[in-house]
Amino acid sequence: MLRTAEISAGLTGLPKGADTHALHFRSKLEFAVDCFVCERTGRTTVFEAGAERALCSGSRSGFGRHHTAGRIAAFDTTSGPDRLAVRAVVDFWWAPFDDTRDHRPSAAPTSHPWVRLHLGYYCQEAKKSGTGSIQTNTVRPSDVRCAHCESVLATDATTPSIRLLT
């Protein structure tokens, strides 16, 4: 059956003026779902805006990385004077099964929801692009820093939220 989840997150403390680094959320995310294709629970699945399918991490033994039914249905970002926010709606197919390794029943969403949201920026000082990420299972608050000049780009103060819509 088709399931839909809404994922939202925000960053605060963005610098003003020339030191902004043009920080933005990239339209790629990783989301833990129970995969009915490889019948494994809690698989990290990569979703990219515009892609017609997602990529499941598979299992370490046997069934490796593979495509699965999933897509980003909506991806919106907003920004204010001191805030950058993202909202993504993710569609994925789910069917009940028991995990092939530890025999746990599947759930939609998985019993331990997790998401990683990817960031991009441009360092004027180094004249280079950079990437970063925020995810649900990290200690907060934490600073997002430029890998080139070590400037603080934003503060990650709140955990990204995951809400099952259908």
Secondary structure as GFF3:
##gff-version 3
##sequence-region A 1 166
A	DSSP	beta_strand	2	12	.	.	.	ID=ss1
A	DSSP	three_ten_helix	17	19	.	.	.	ID=ss2
A	DSSP	beta_strand	24	35	.	.	.	ID=ss3
A	DSSP	beta_strand	40	48	.	.	.	ID=ss4
A	DSSP	beta_strand	54	56	.	.	.	ID=ss5
A	DSSP	beta_strand	66	68	.	.	.	ID=ss6
A	DSSP	beta_strand	70	79	.	.	.	ID=ss7
A	DSSP	beta_strand	83	93	.	.	.	ID=ss8
A	DSSP	beta_strand	115	123	.	.	.	ID=ss9
A	DSSP	beta_strand	128	135	.	.	.	ID=ss10
A	DSSP	beta_strand	142	145	.	.	.	ID=ss11
A	DSSP	beta_strand	152	156	.	.	.	ID=ss12
A	DSSP	beta_strand	161	164	.	.	.	ID=ss13
###
